[in-house]
Amino acid sequence: MSESQSPGRSVDGGVFVWFLGAGTLAAIALVISVIALFTPPSSGSGGDAAPAGSGATRTVKVELGDMYIKPATLDVAAGTKVTFQVSNVGAMEHDFKIEGTKGTAKVKPGGSATFDAGALDATTEAWCTVPGHKEAGMLMKINVTGAPAPVPADGAAKVATAAATTGAAATDGSAGDAKIDPNAKPAADWKPRDPTAPAPLSGTVHDVTFHMTEKVMEVAPGVKQQLWTFEDQVPGPVLRGKVGDTFNVTIVNDGSMGHSIDFHASQVSWTDEMRTIAPGESLVYTYTATNTGIFMYHCGTAPTLHHIGNGMYGAVIIDPTTLAPVAHEYVMVQSEFYLGPEGKPGDLTKMQNDRWDAVVFNGYFSQYKFSPIQVQPNERIRVWVLDAGPSENSSFHIVGTIFDTVWKEGAFLLKPDGTNGGSQAMDLQPAQGGYVEFSLAEKGFYPMVTHKFSNVGKGAIGLFRAGDAQMPAAGGH
């Protein structure tokens, strides 16, 4: 059993949110909005109607859930003074702010707040300002009759997803989003992430603590984003053990919003260990490893796509009993970045539309091109690979060699057996993983890529350097 200082997640309020995902929730919110347009306000849910004109008053009851605001549309006469009585029936903290600035503080699950908005003179919007919640459906349209049409608060930079349009191509992004220069190089003091696989943890019971944080980090030369992390790392730390080991992982939420964790290596109740905990709270997630493989872990708080897309993922290796000795063992976690403005979180609308700006290994654009991995010719090498996504696949390939061993999702697809079988790539969908083994026949450089080459120029490239090879002035090819 787990230990927690937070209340349990409401199944009614949260279970469908997690499975449906943010894109579907946005479509549902649109349907609710259309229905609300043709439904007269009710004193039991939407507040008391008031006469039109200056000086009129109205009280509106607002329900915040995961991920919706009810009512989704509100009609008021210009000059009406509106008081919002806000209640949070969801499993996470939410707030309610007009134009994202004036409104309530964060309201805890089960809590309520009152907000006096004063006289409303122009059509506007109100939403939850927790990152990603507005895009996931927590938006109220406030139509003020007799007032001019509004200019959207975000300058119409973000466009609705394809599910909310009819026959029109979905677009996304903003002129203010950060941009990656593929020709830029890291600063002189930049250091790559060490790709070396950790040794298995000693013993059979492992007590681990993960602090969950929100931190501005560099994701490409000169480009910074606010990433949501486990232990200030993207990807999070790699854990390693064997079948039968017990992991007691204490997660501590040091961030400003709700977070959680889901270990794919575990078999536990989703409503228990995987529940969202509020800032300042902690939870102990206990599981015993029963199967071998390289497994993903990630934050499962809705919208899950936004939390994974902003960096909350990592790998757990549970060793097979057949693991042979090698000279070098590495871990590569492939993932995507969907850039928001400089220093801000990634763009959920881009994530919903599969419009990634970068595909990377171990959390940084082309990092092992800038810092090649040093080995020697003919050494035996194993590379564990996990596709953390959240949405793009991988065709893991190393130019100049052939894999003689491929172990994917818990089983051998290929191993040396006298038939001289060889593999050129290991294909992975998001949340799949495995390992490959190979050697490099001669001195030189060997590019590591996903063979979906549209992503190579977006950062999914690195180099193995065998021996004391020097890169030609023209850069290889």
Summary of the structure (lengths in Angstrom):
residues: 477
radius of gyration: 25.2
end to end distance: 55.9
largest distance: 88.7
contacts: 1576
relative contact order: 0.12
helix: 10%
strand: 38%
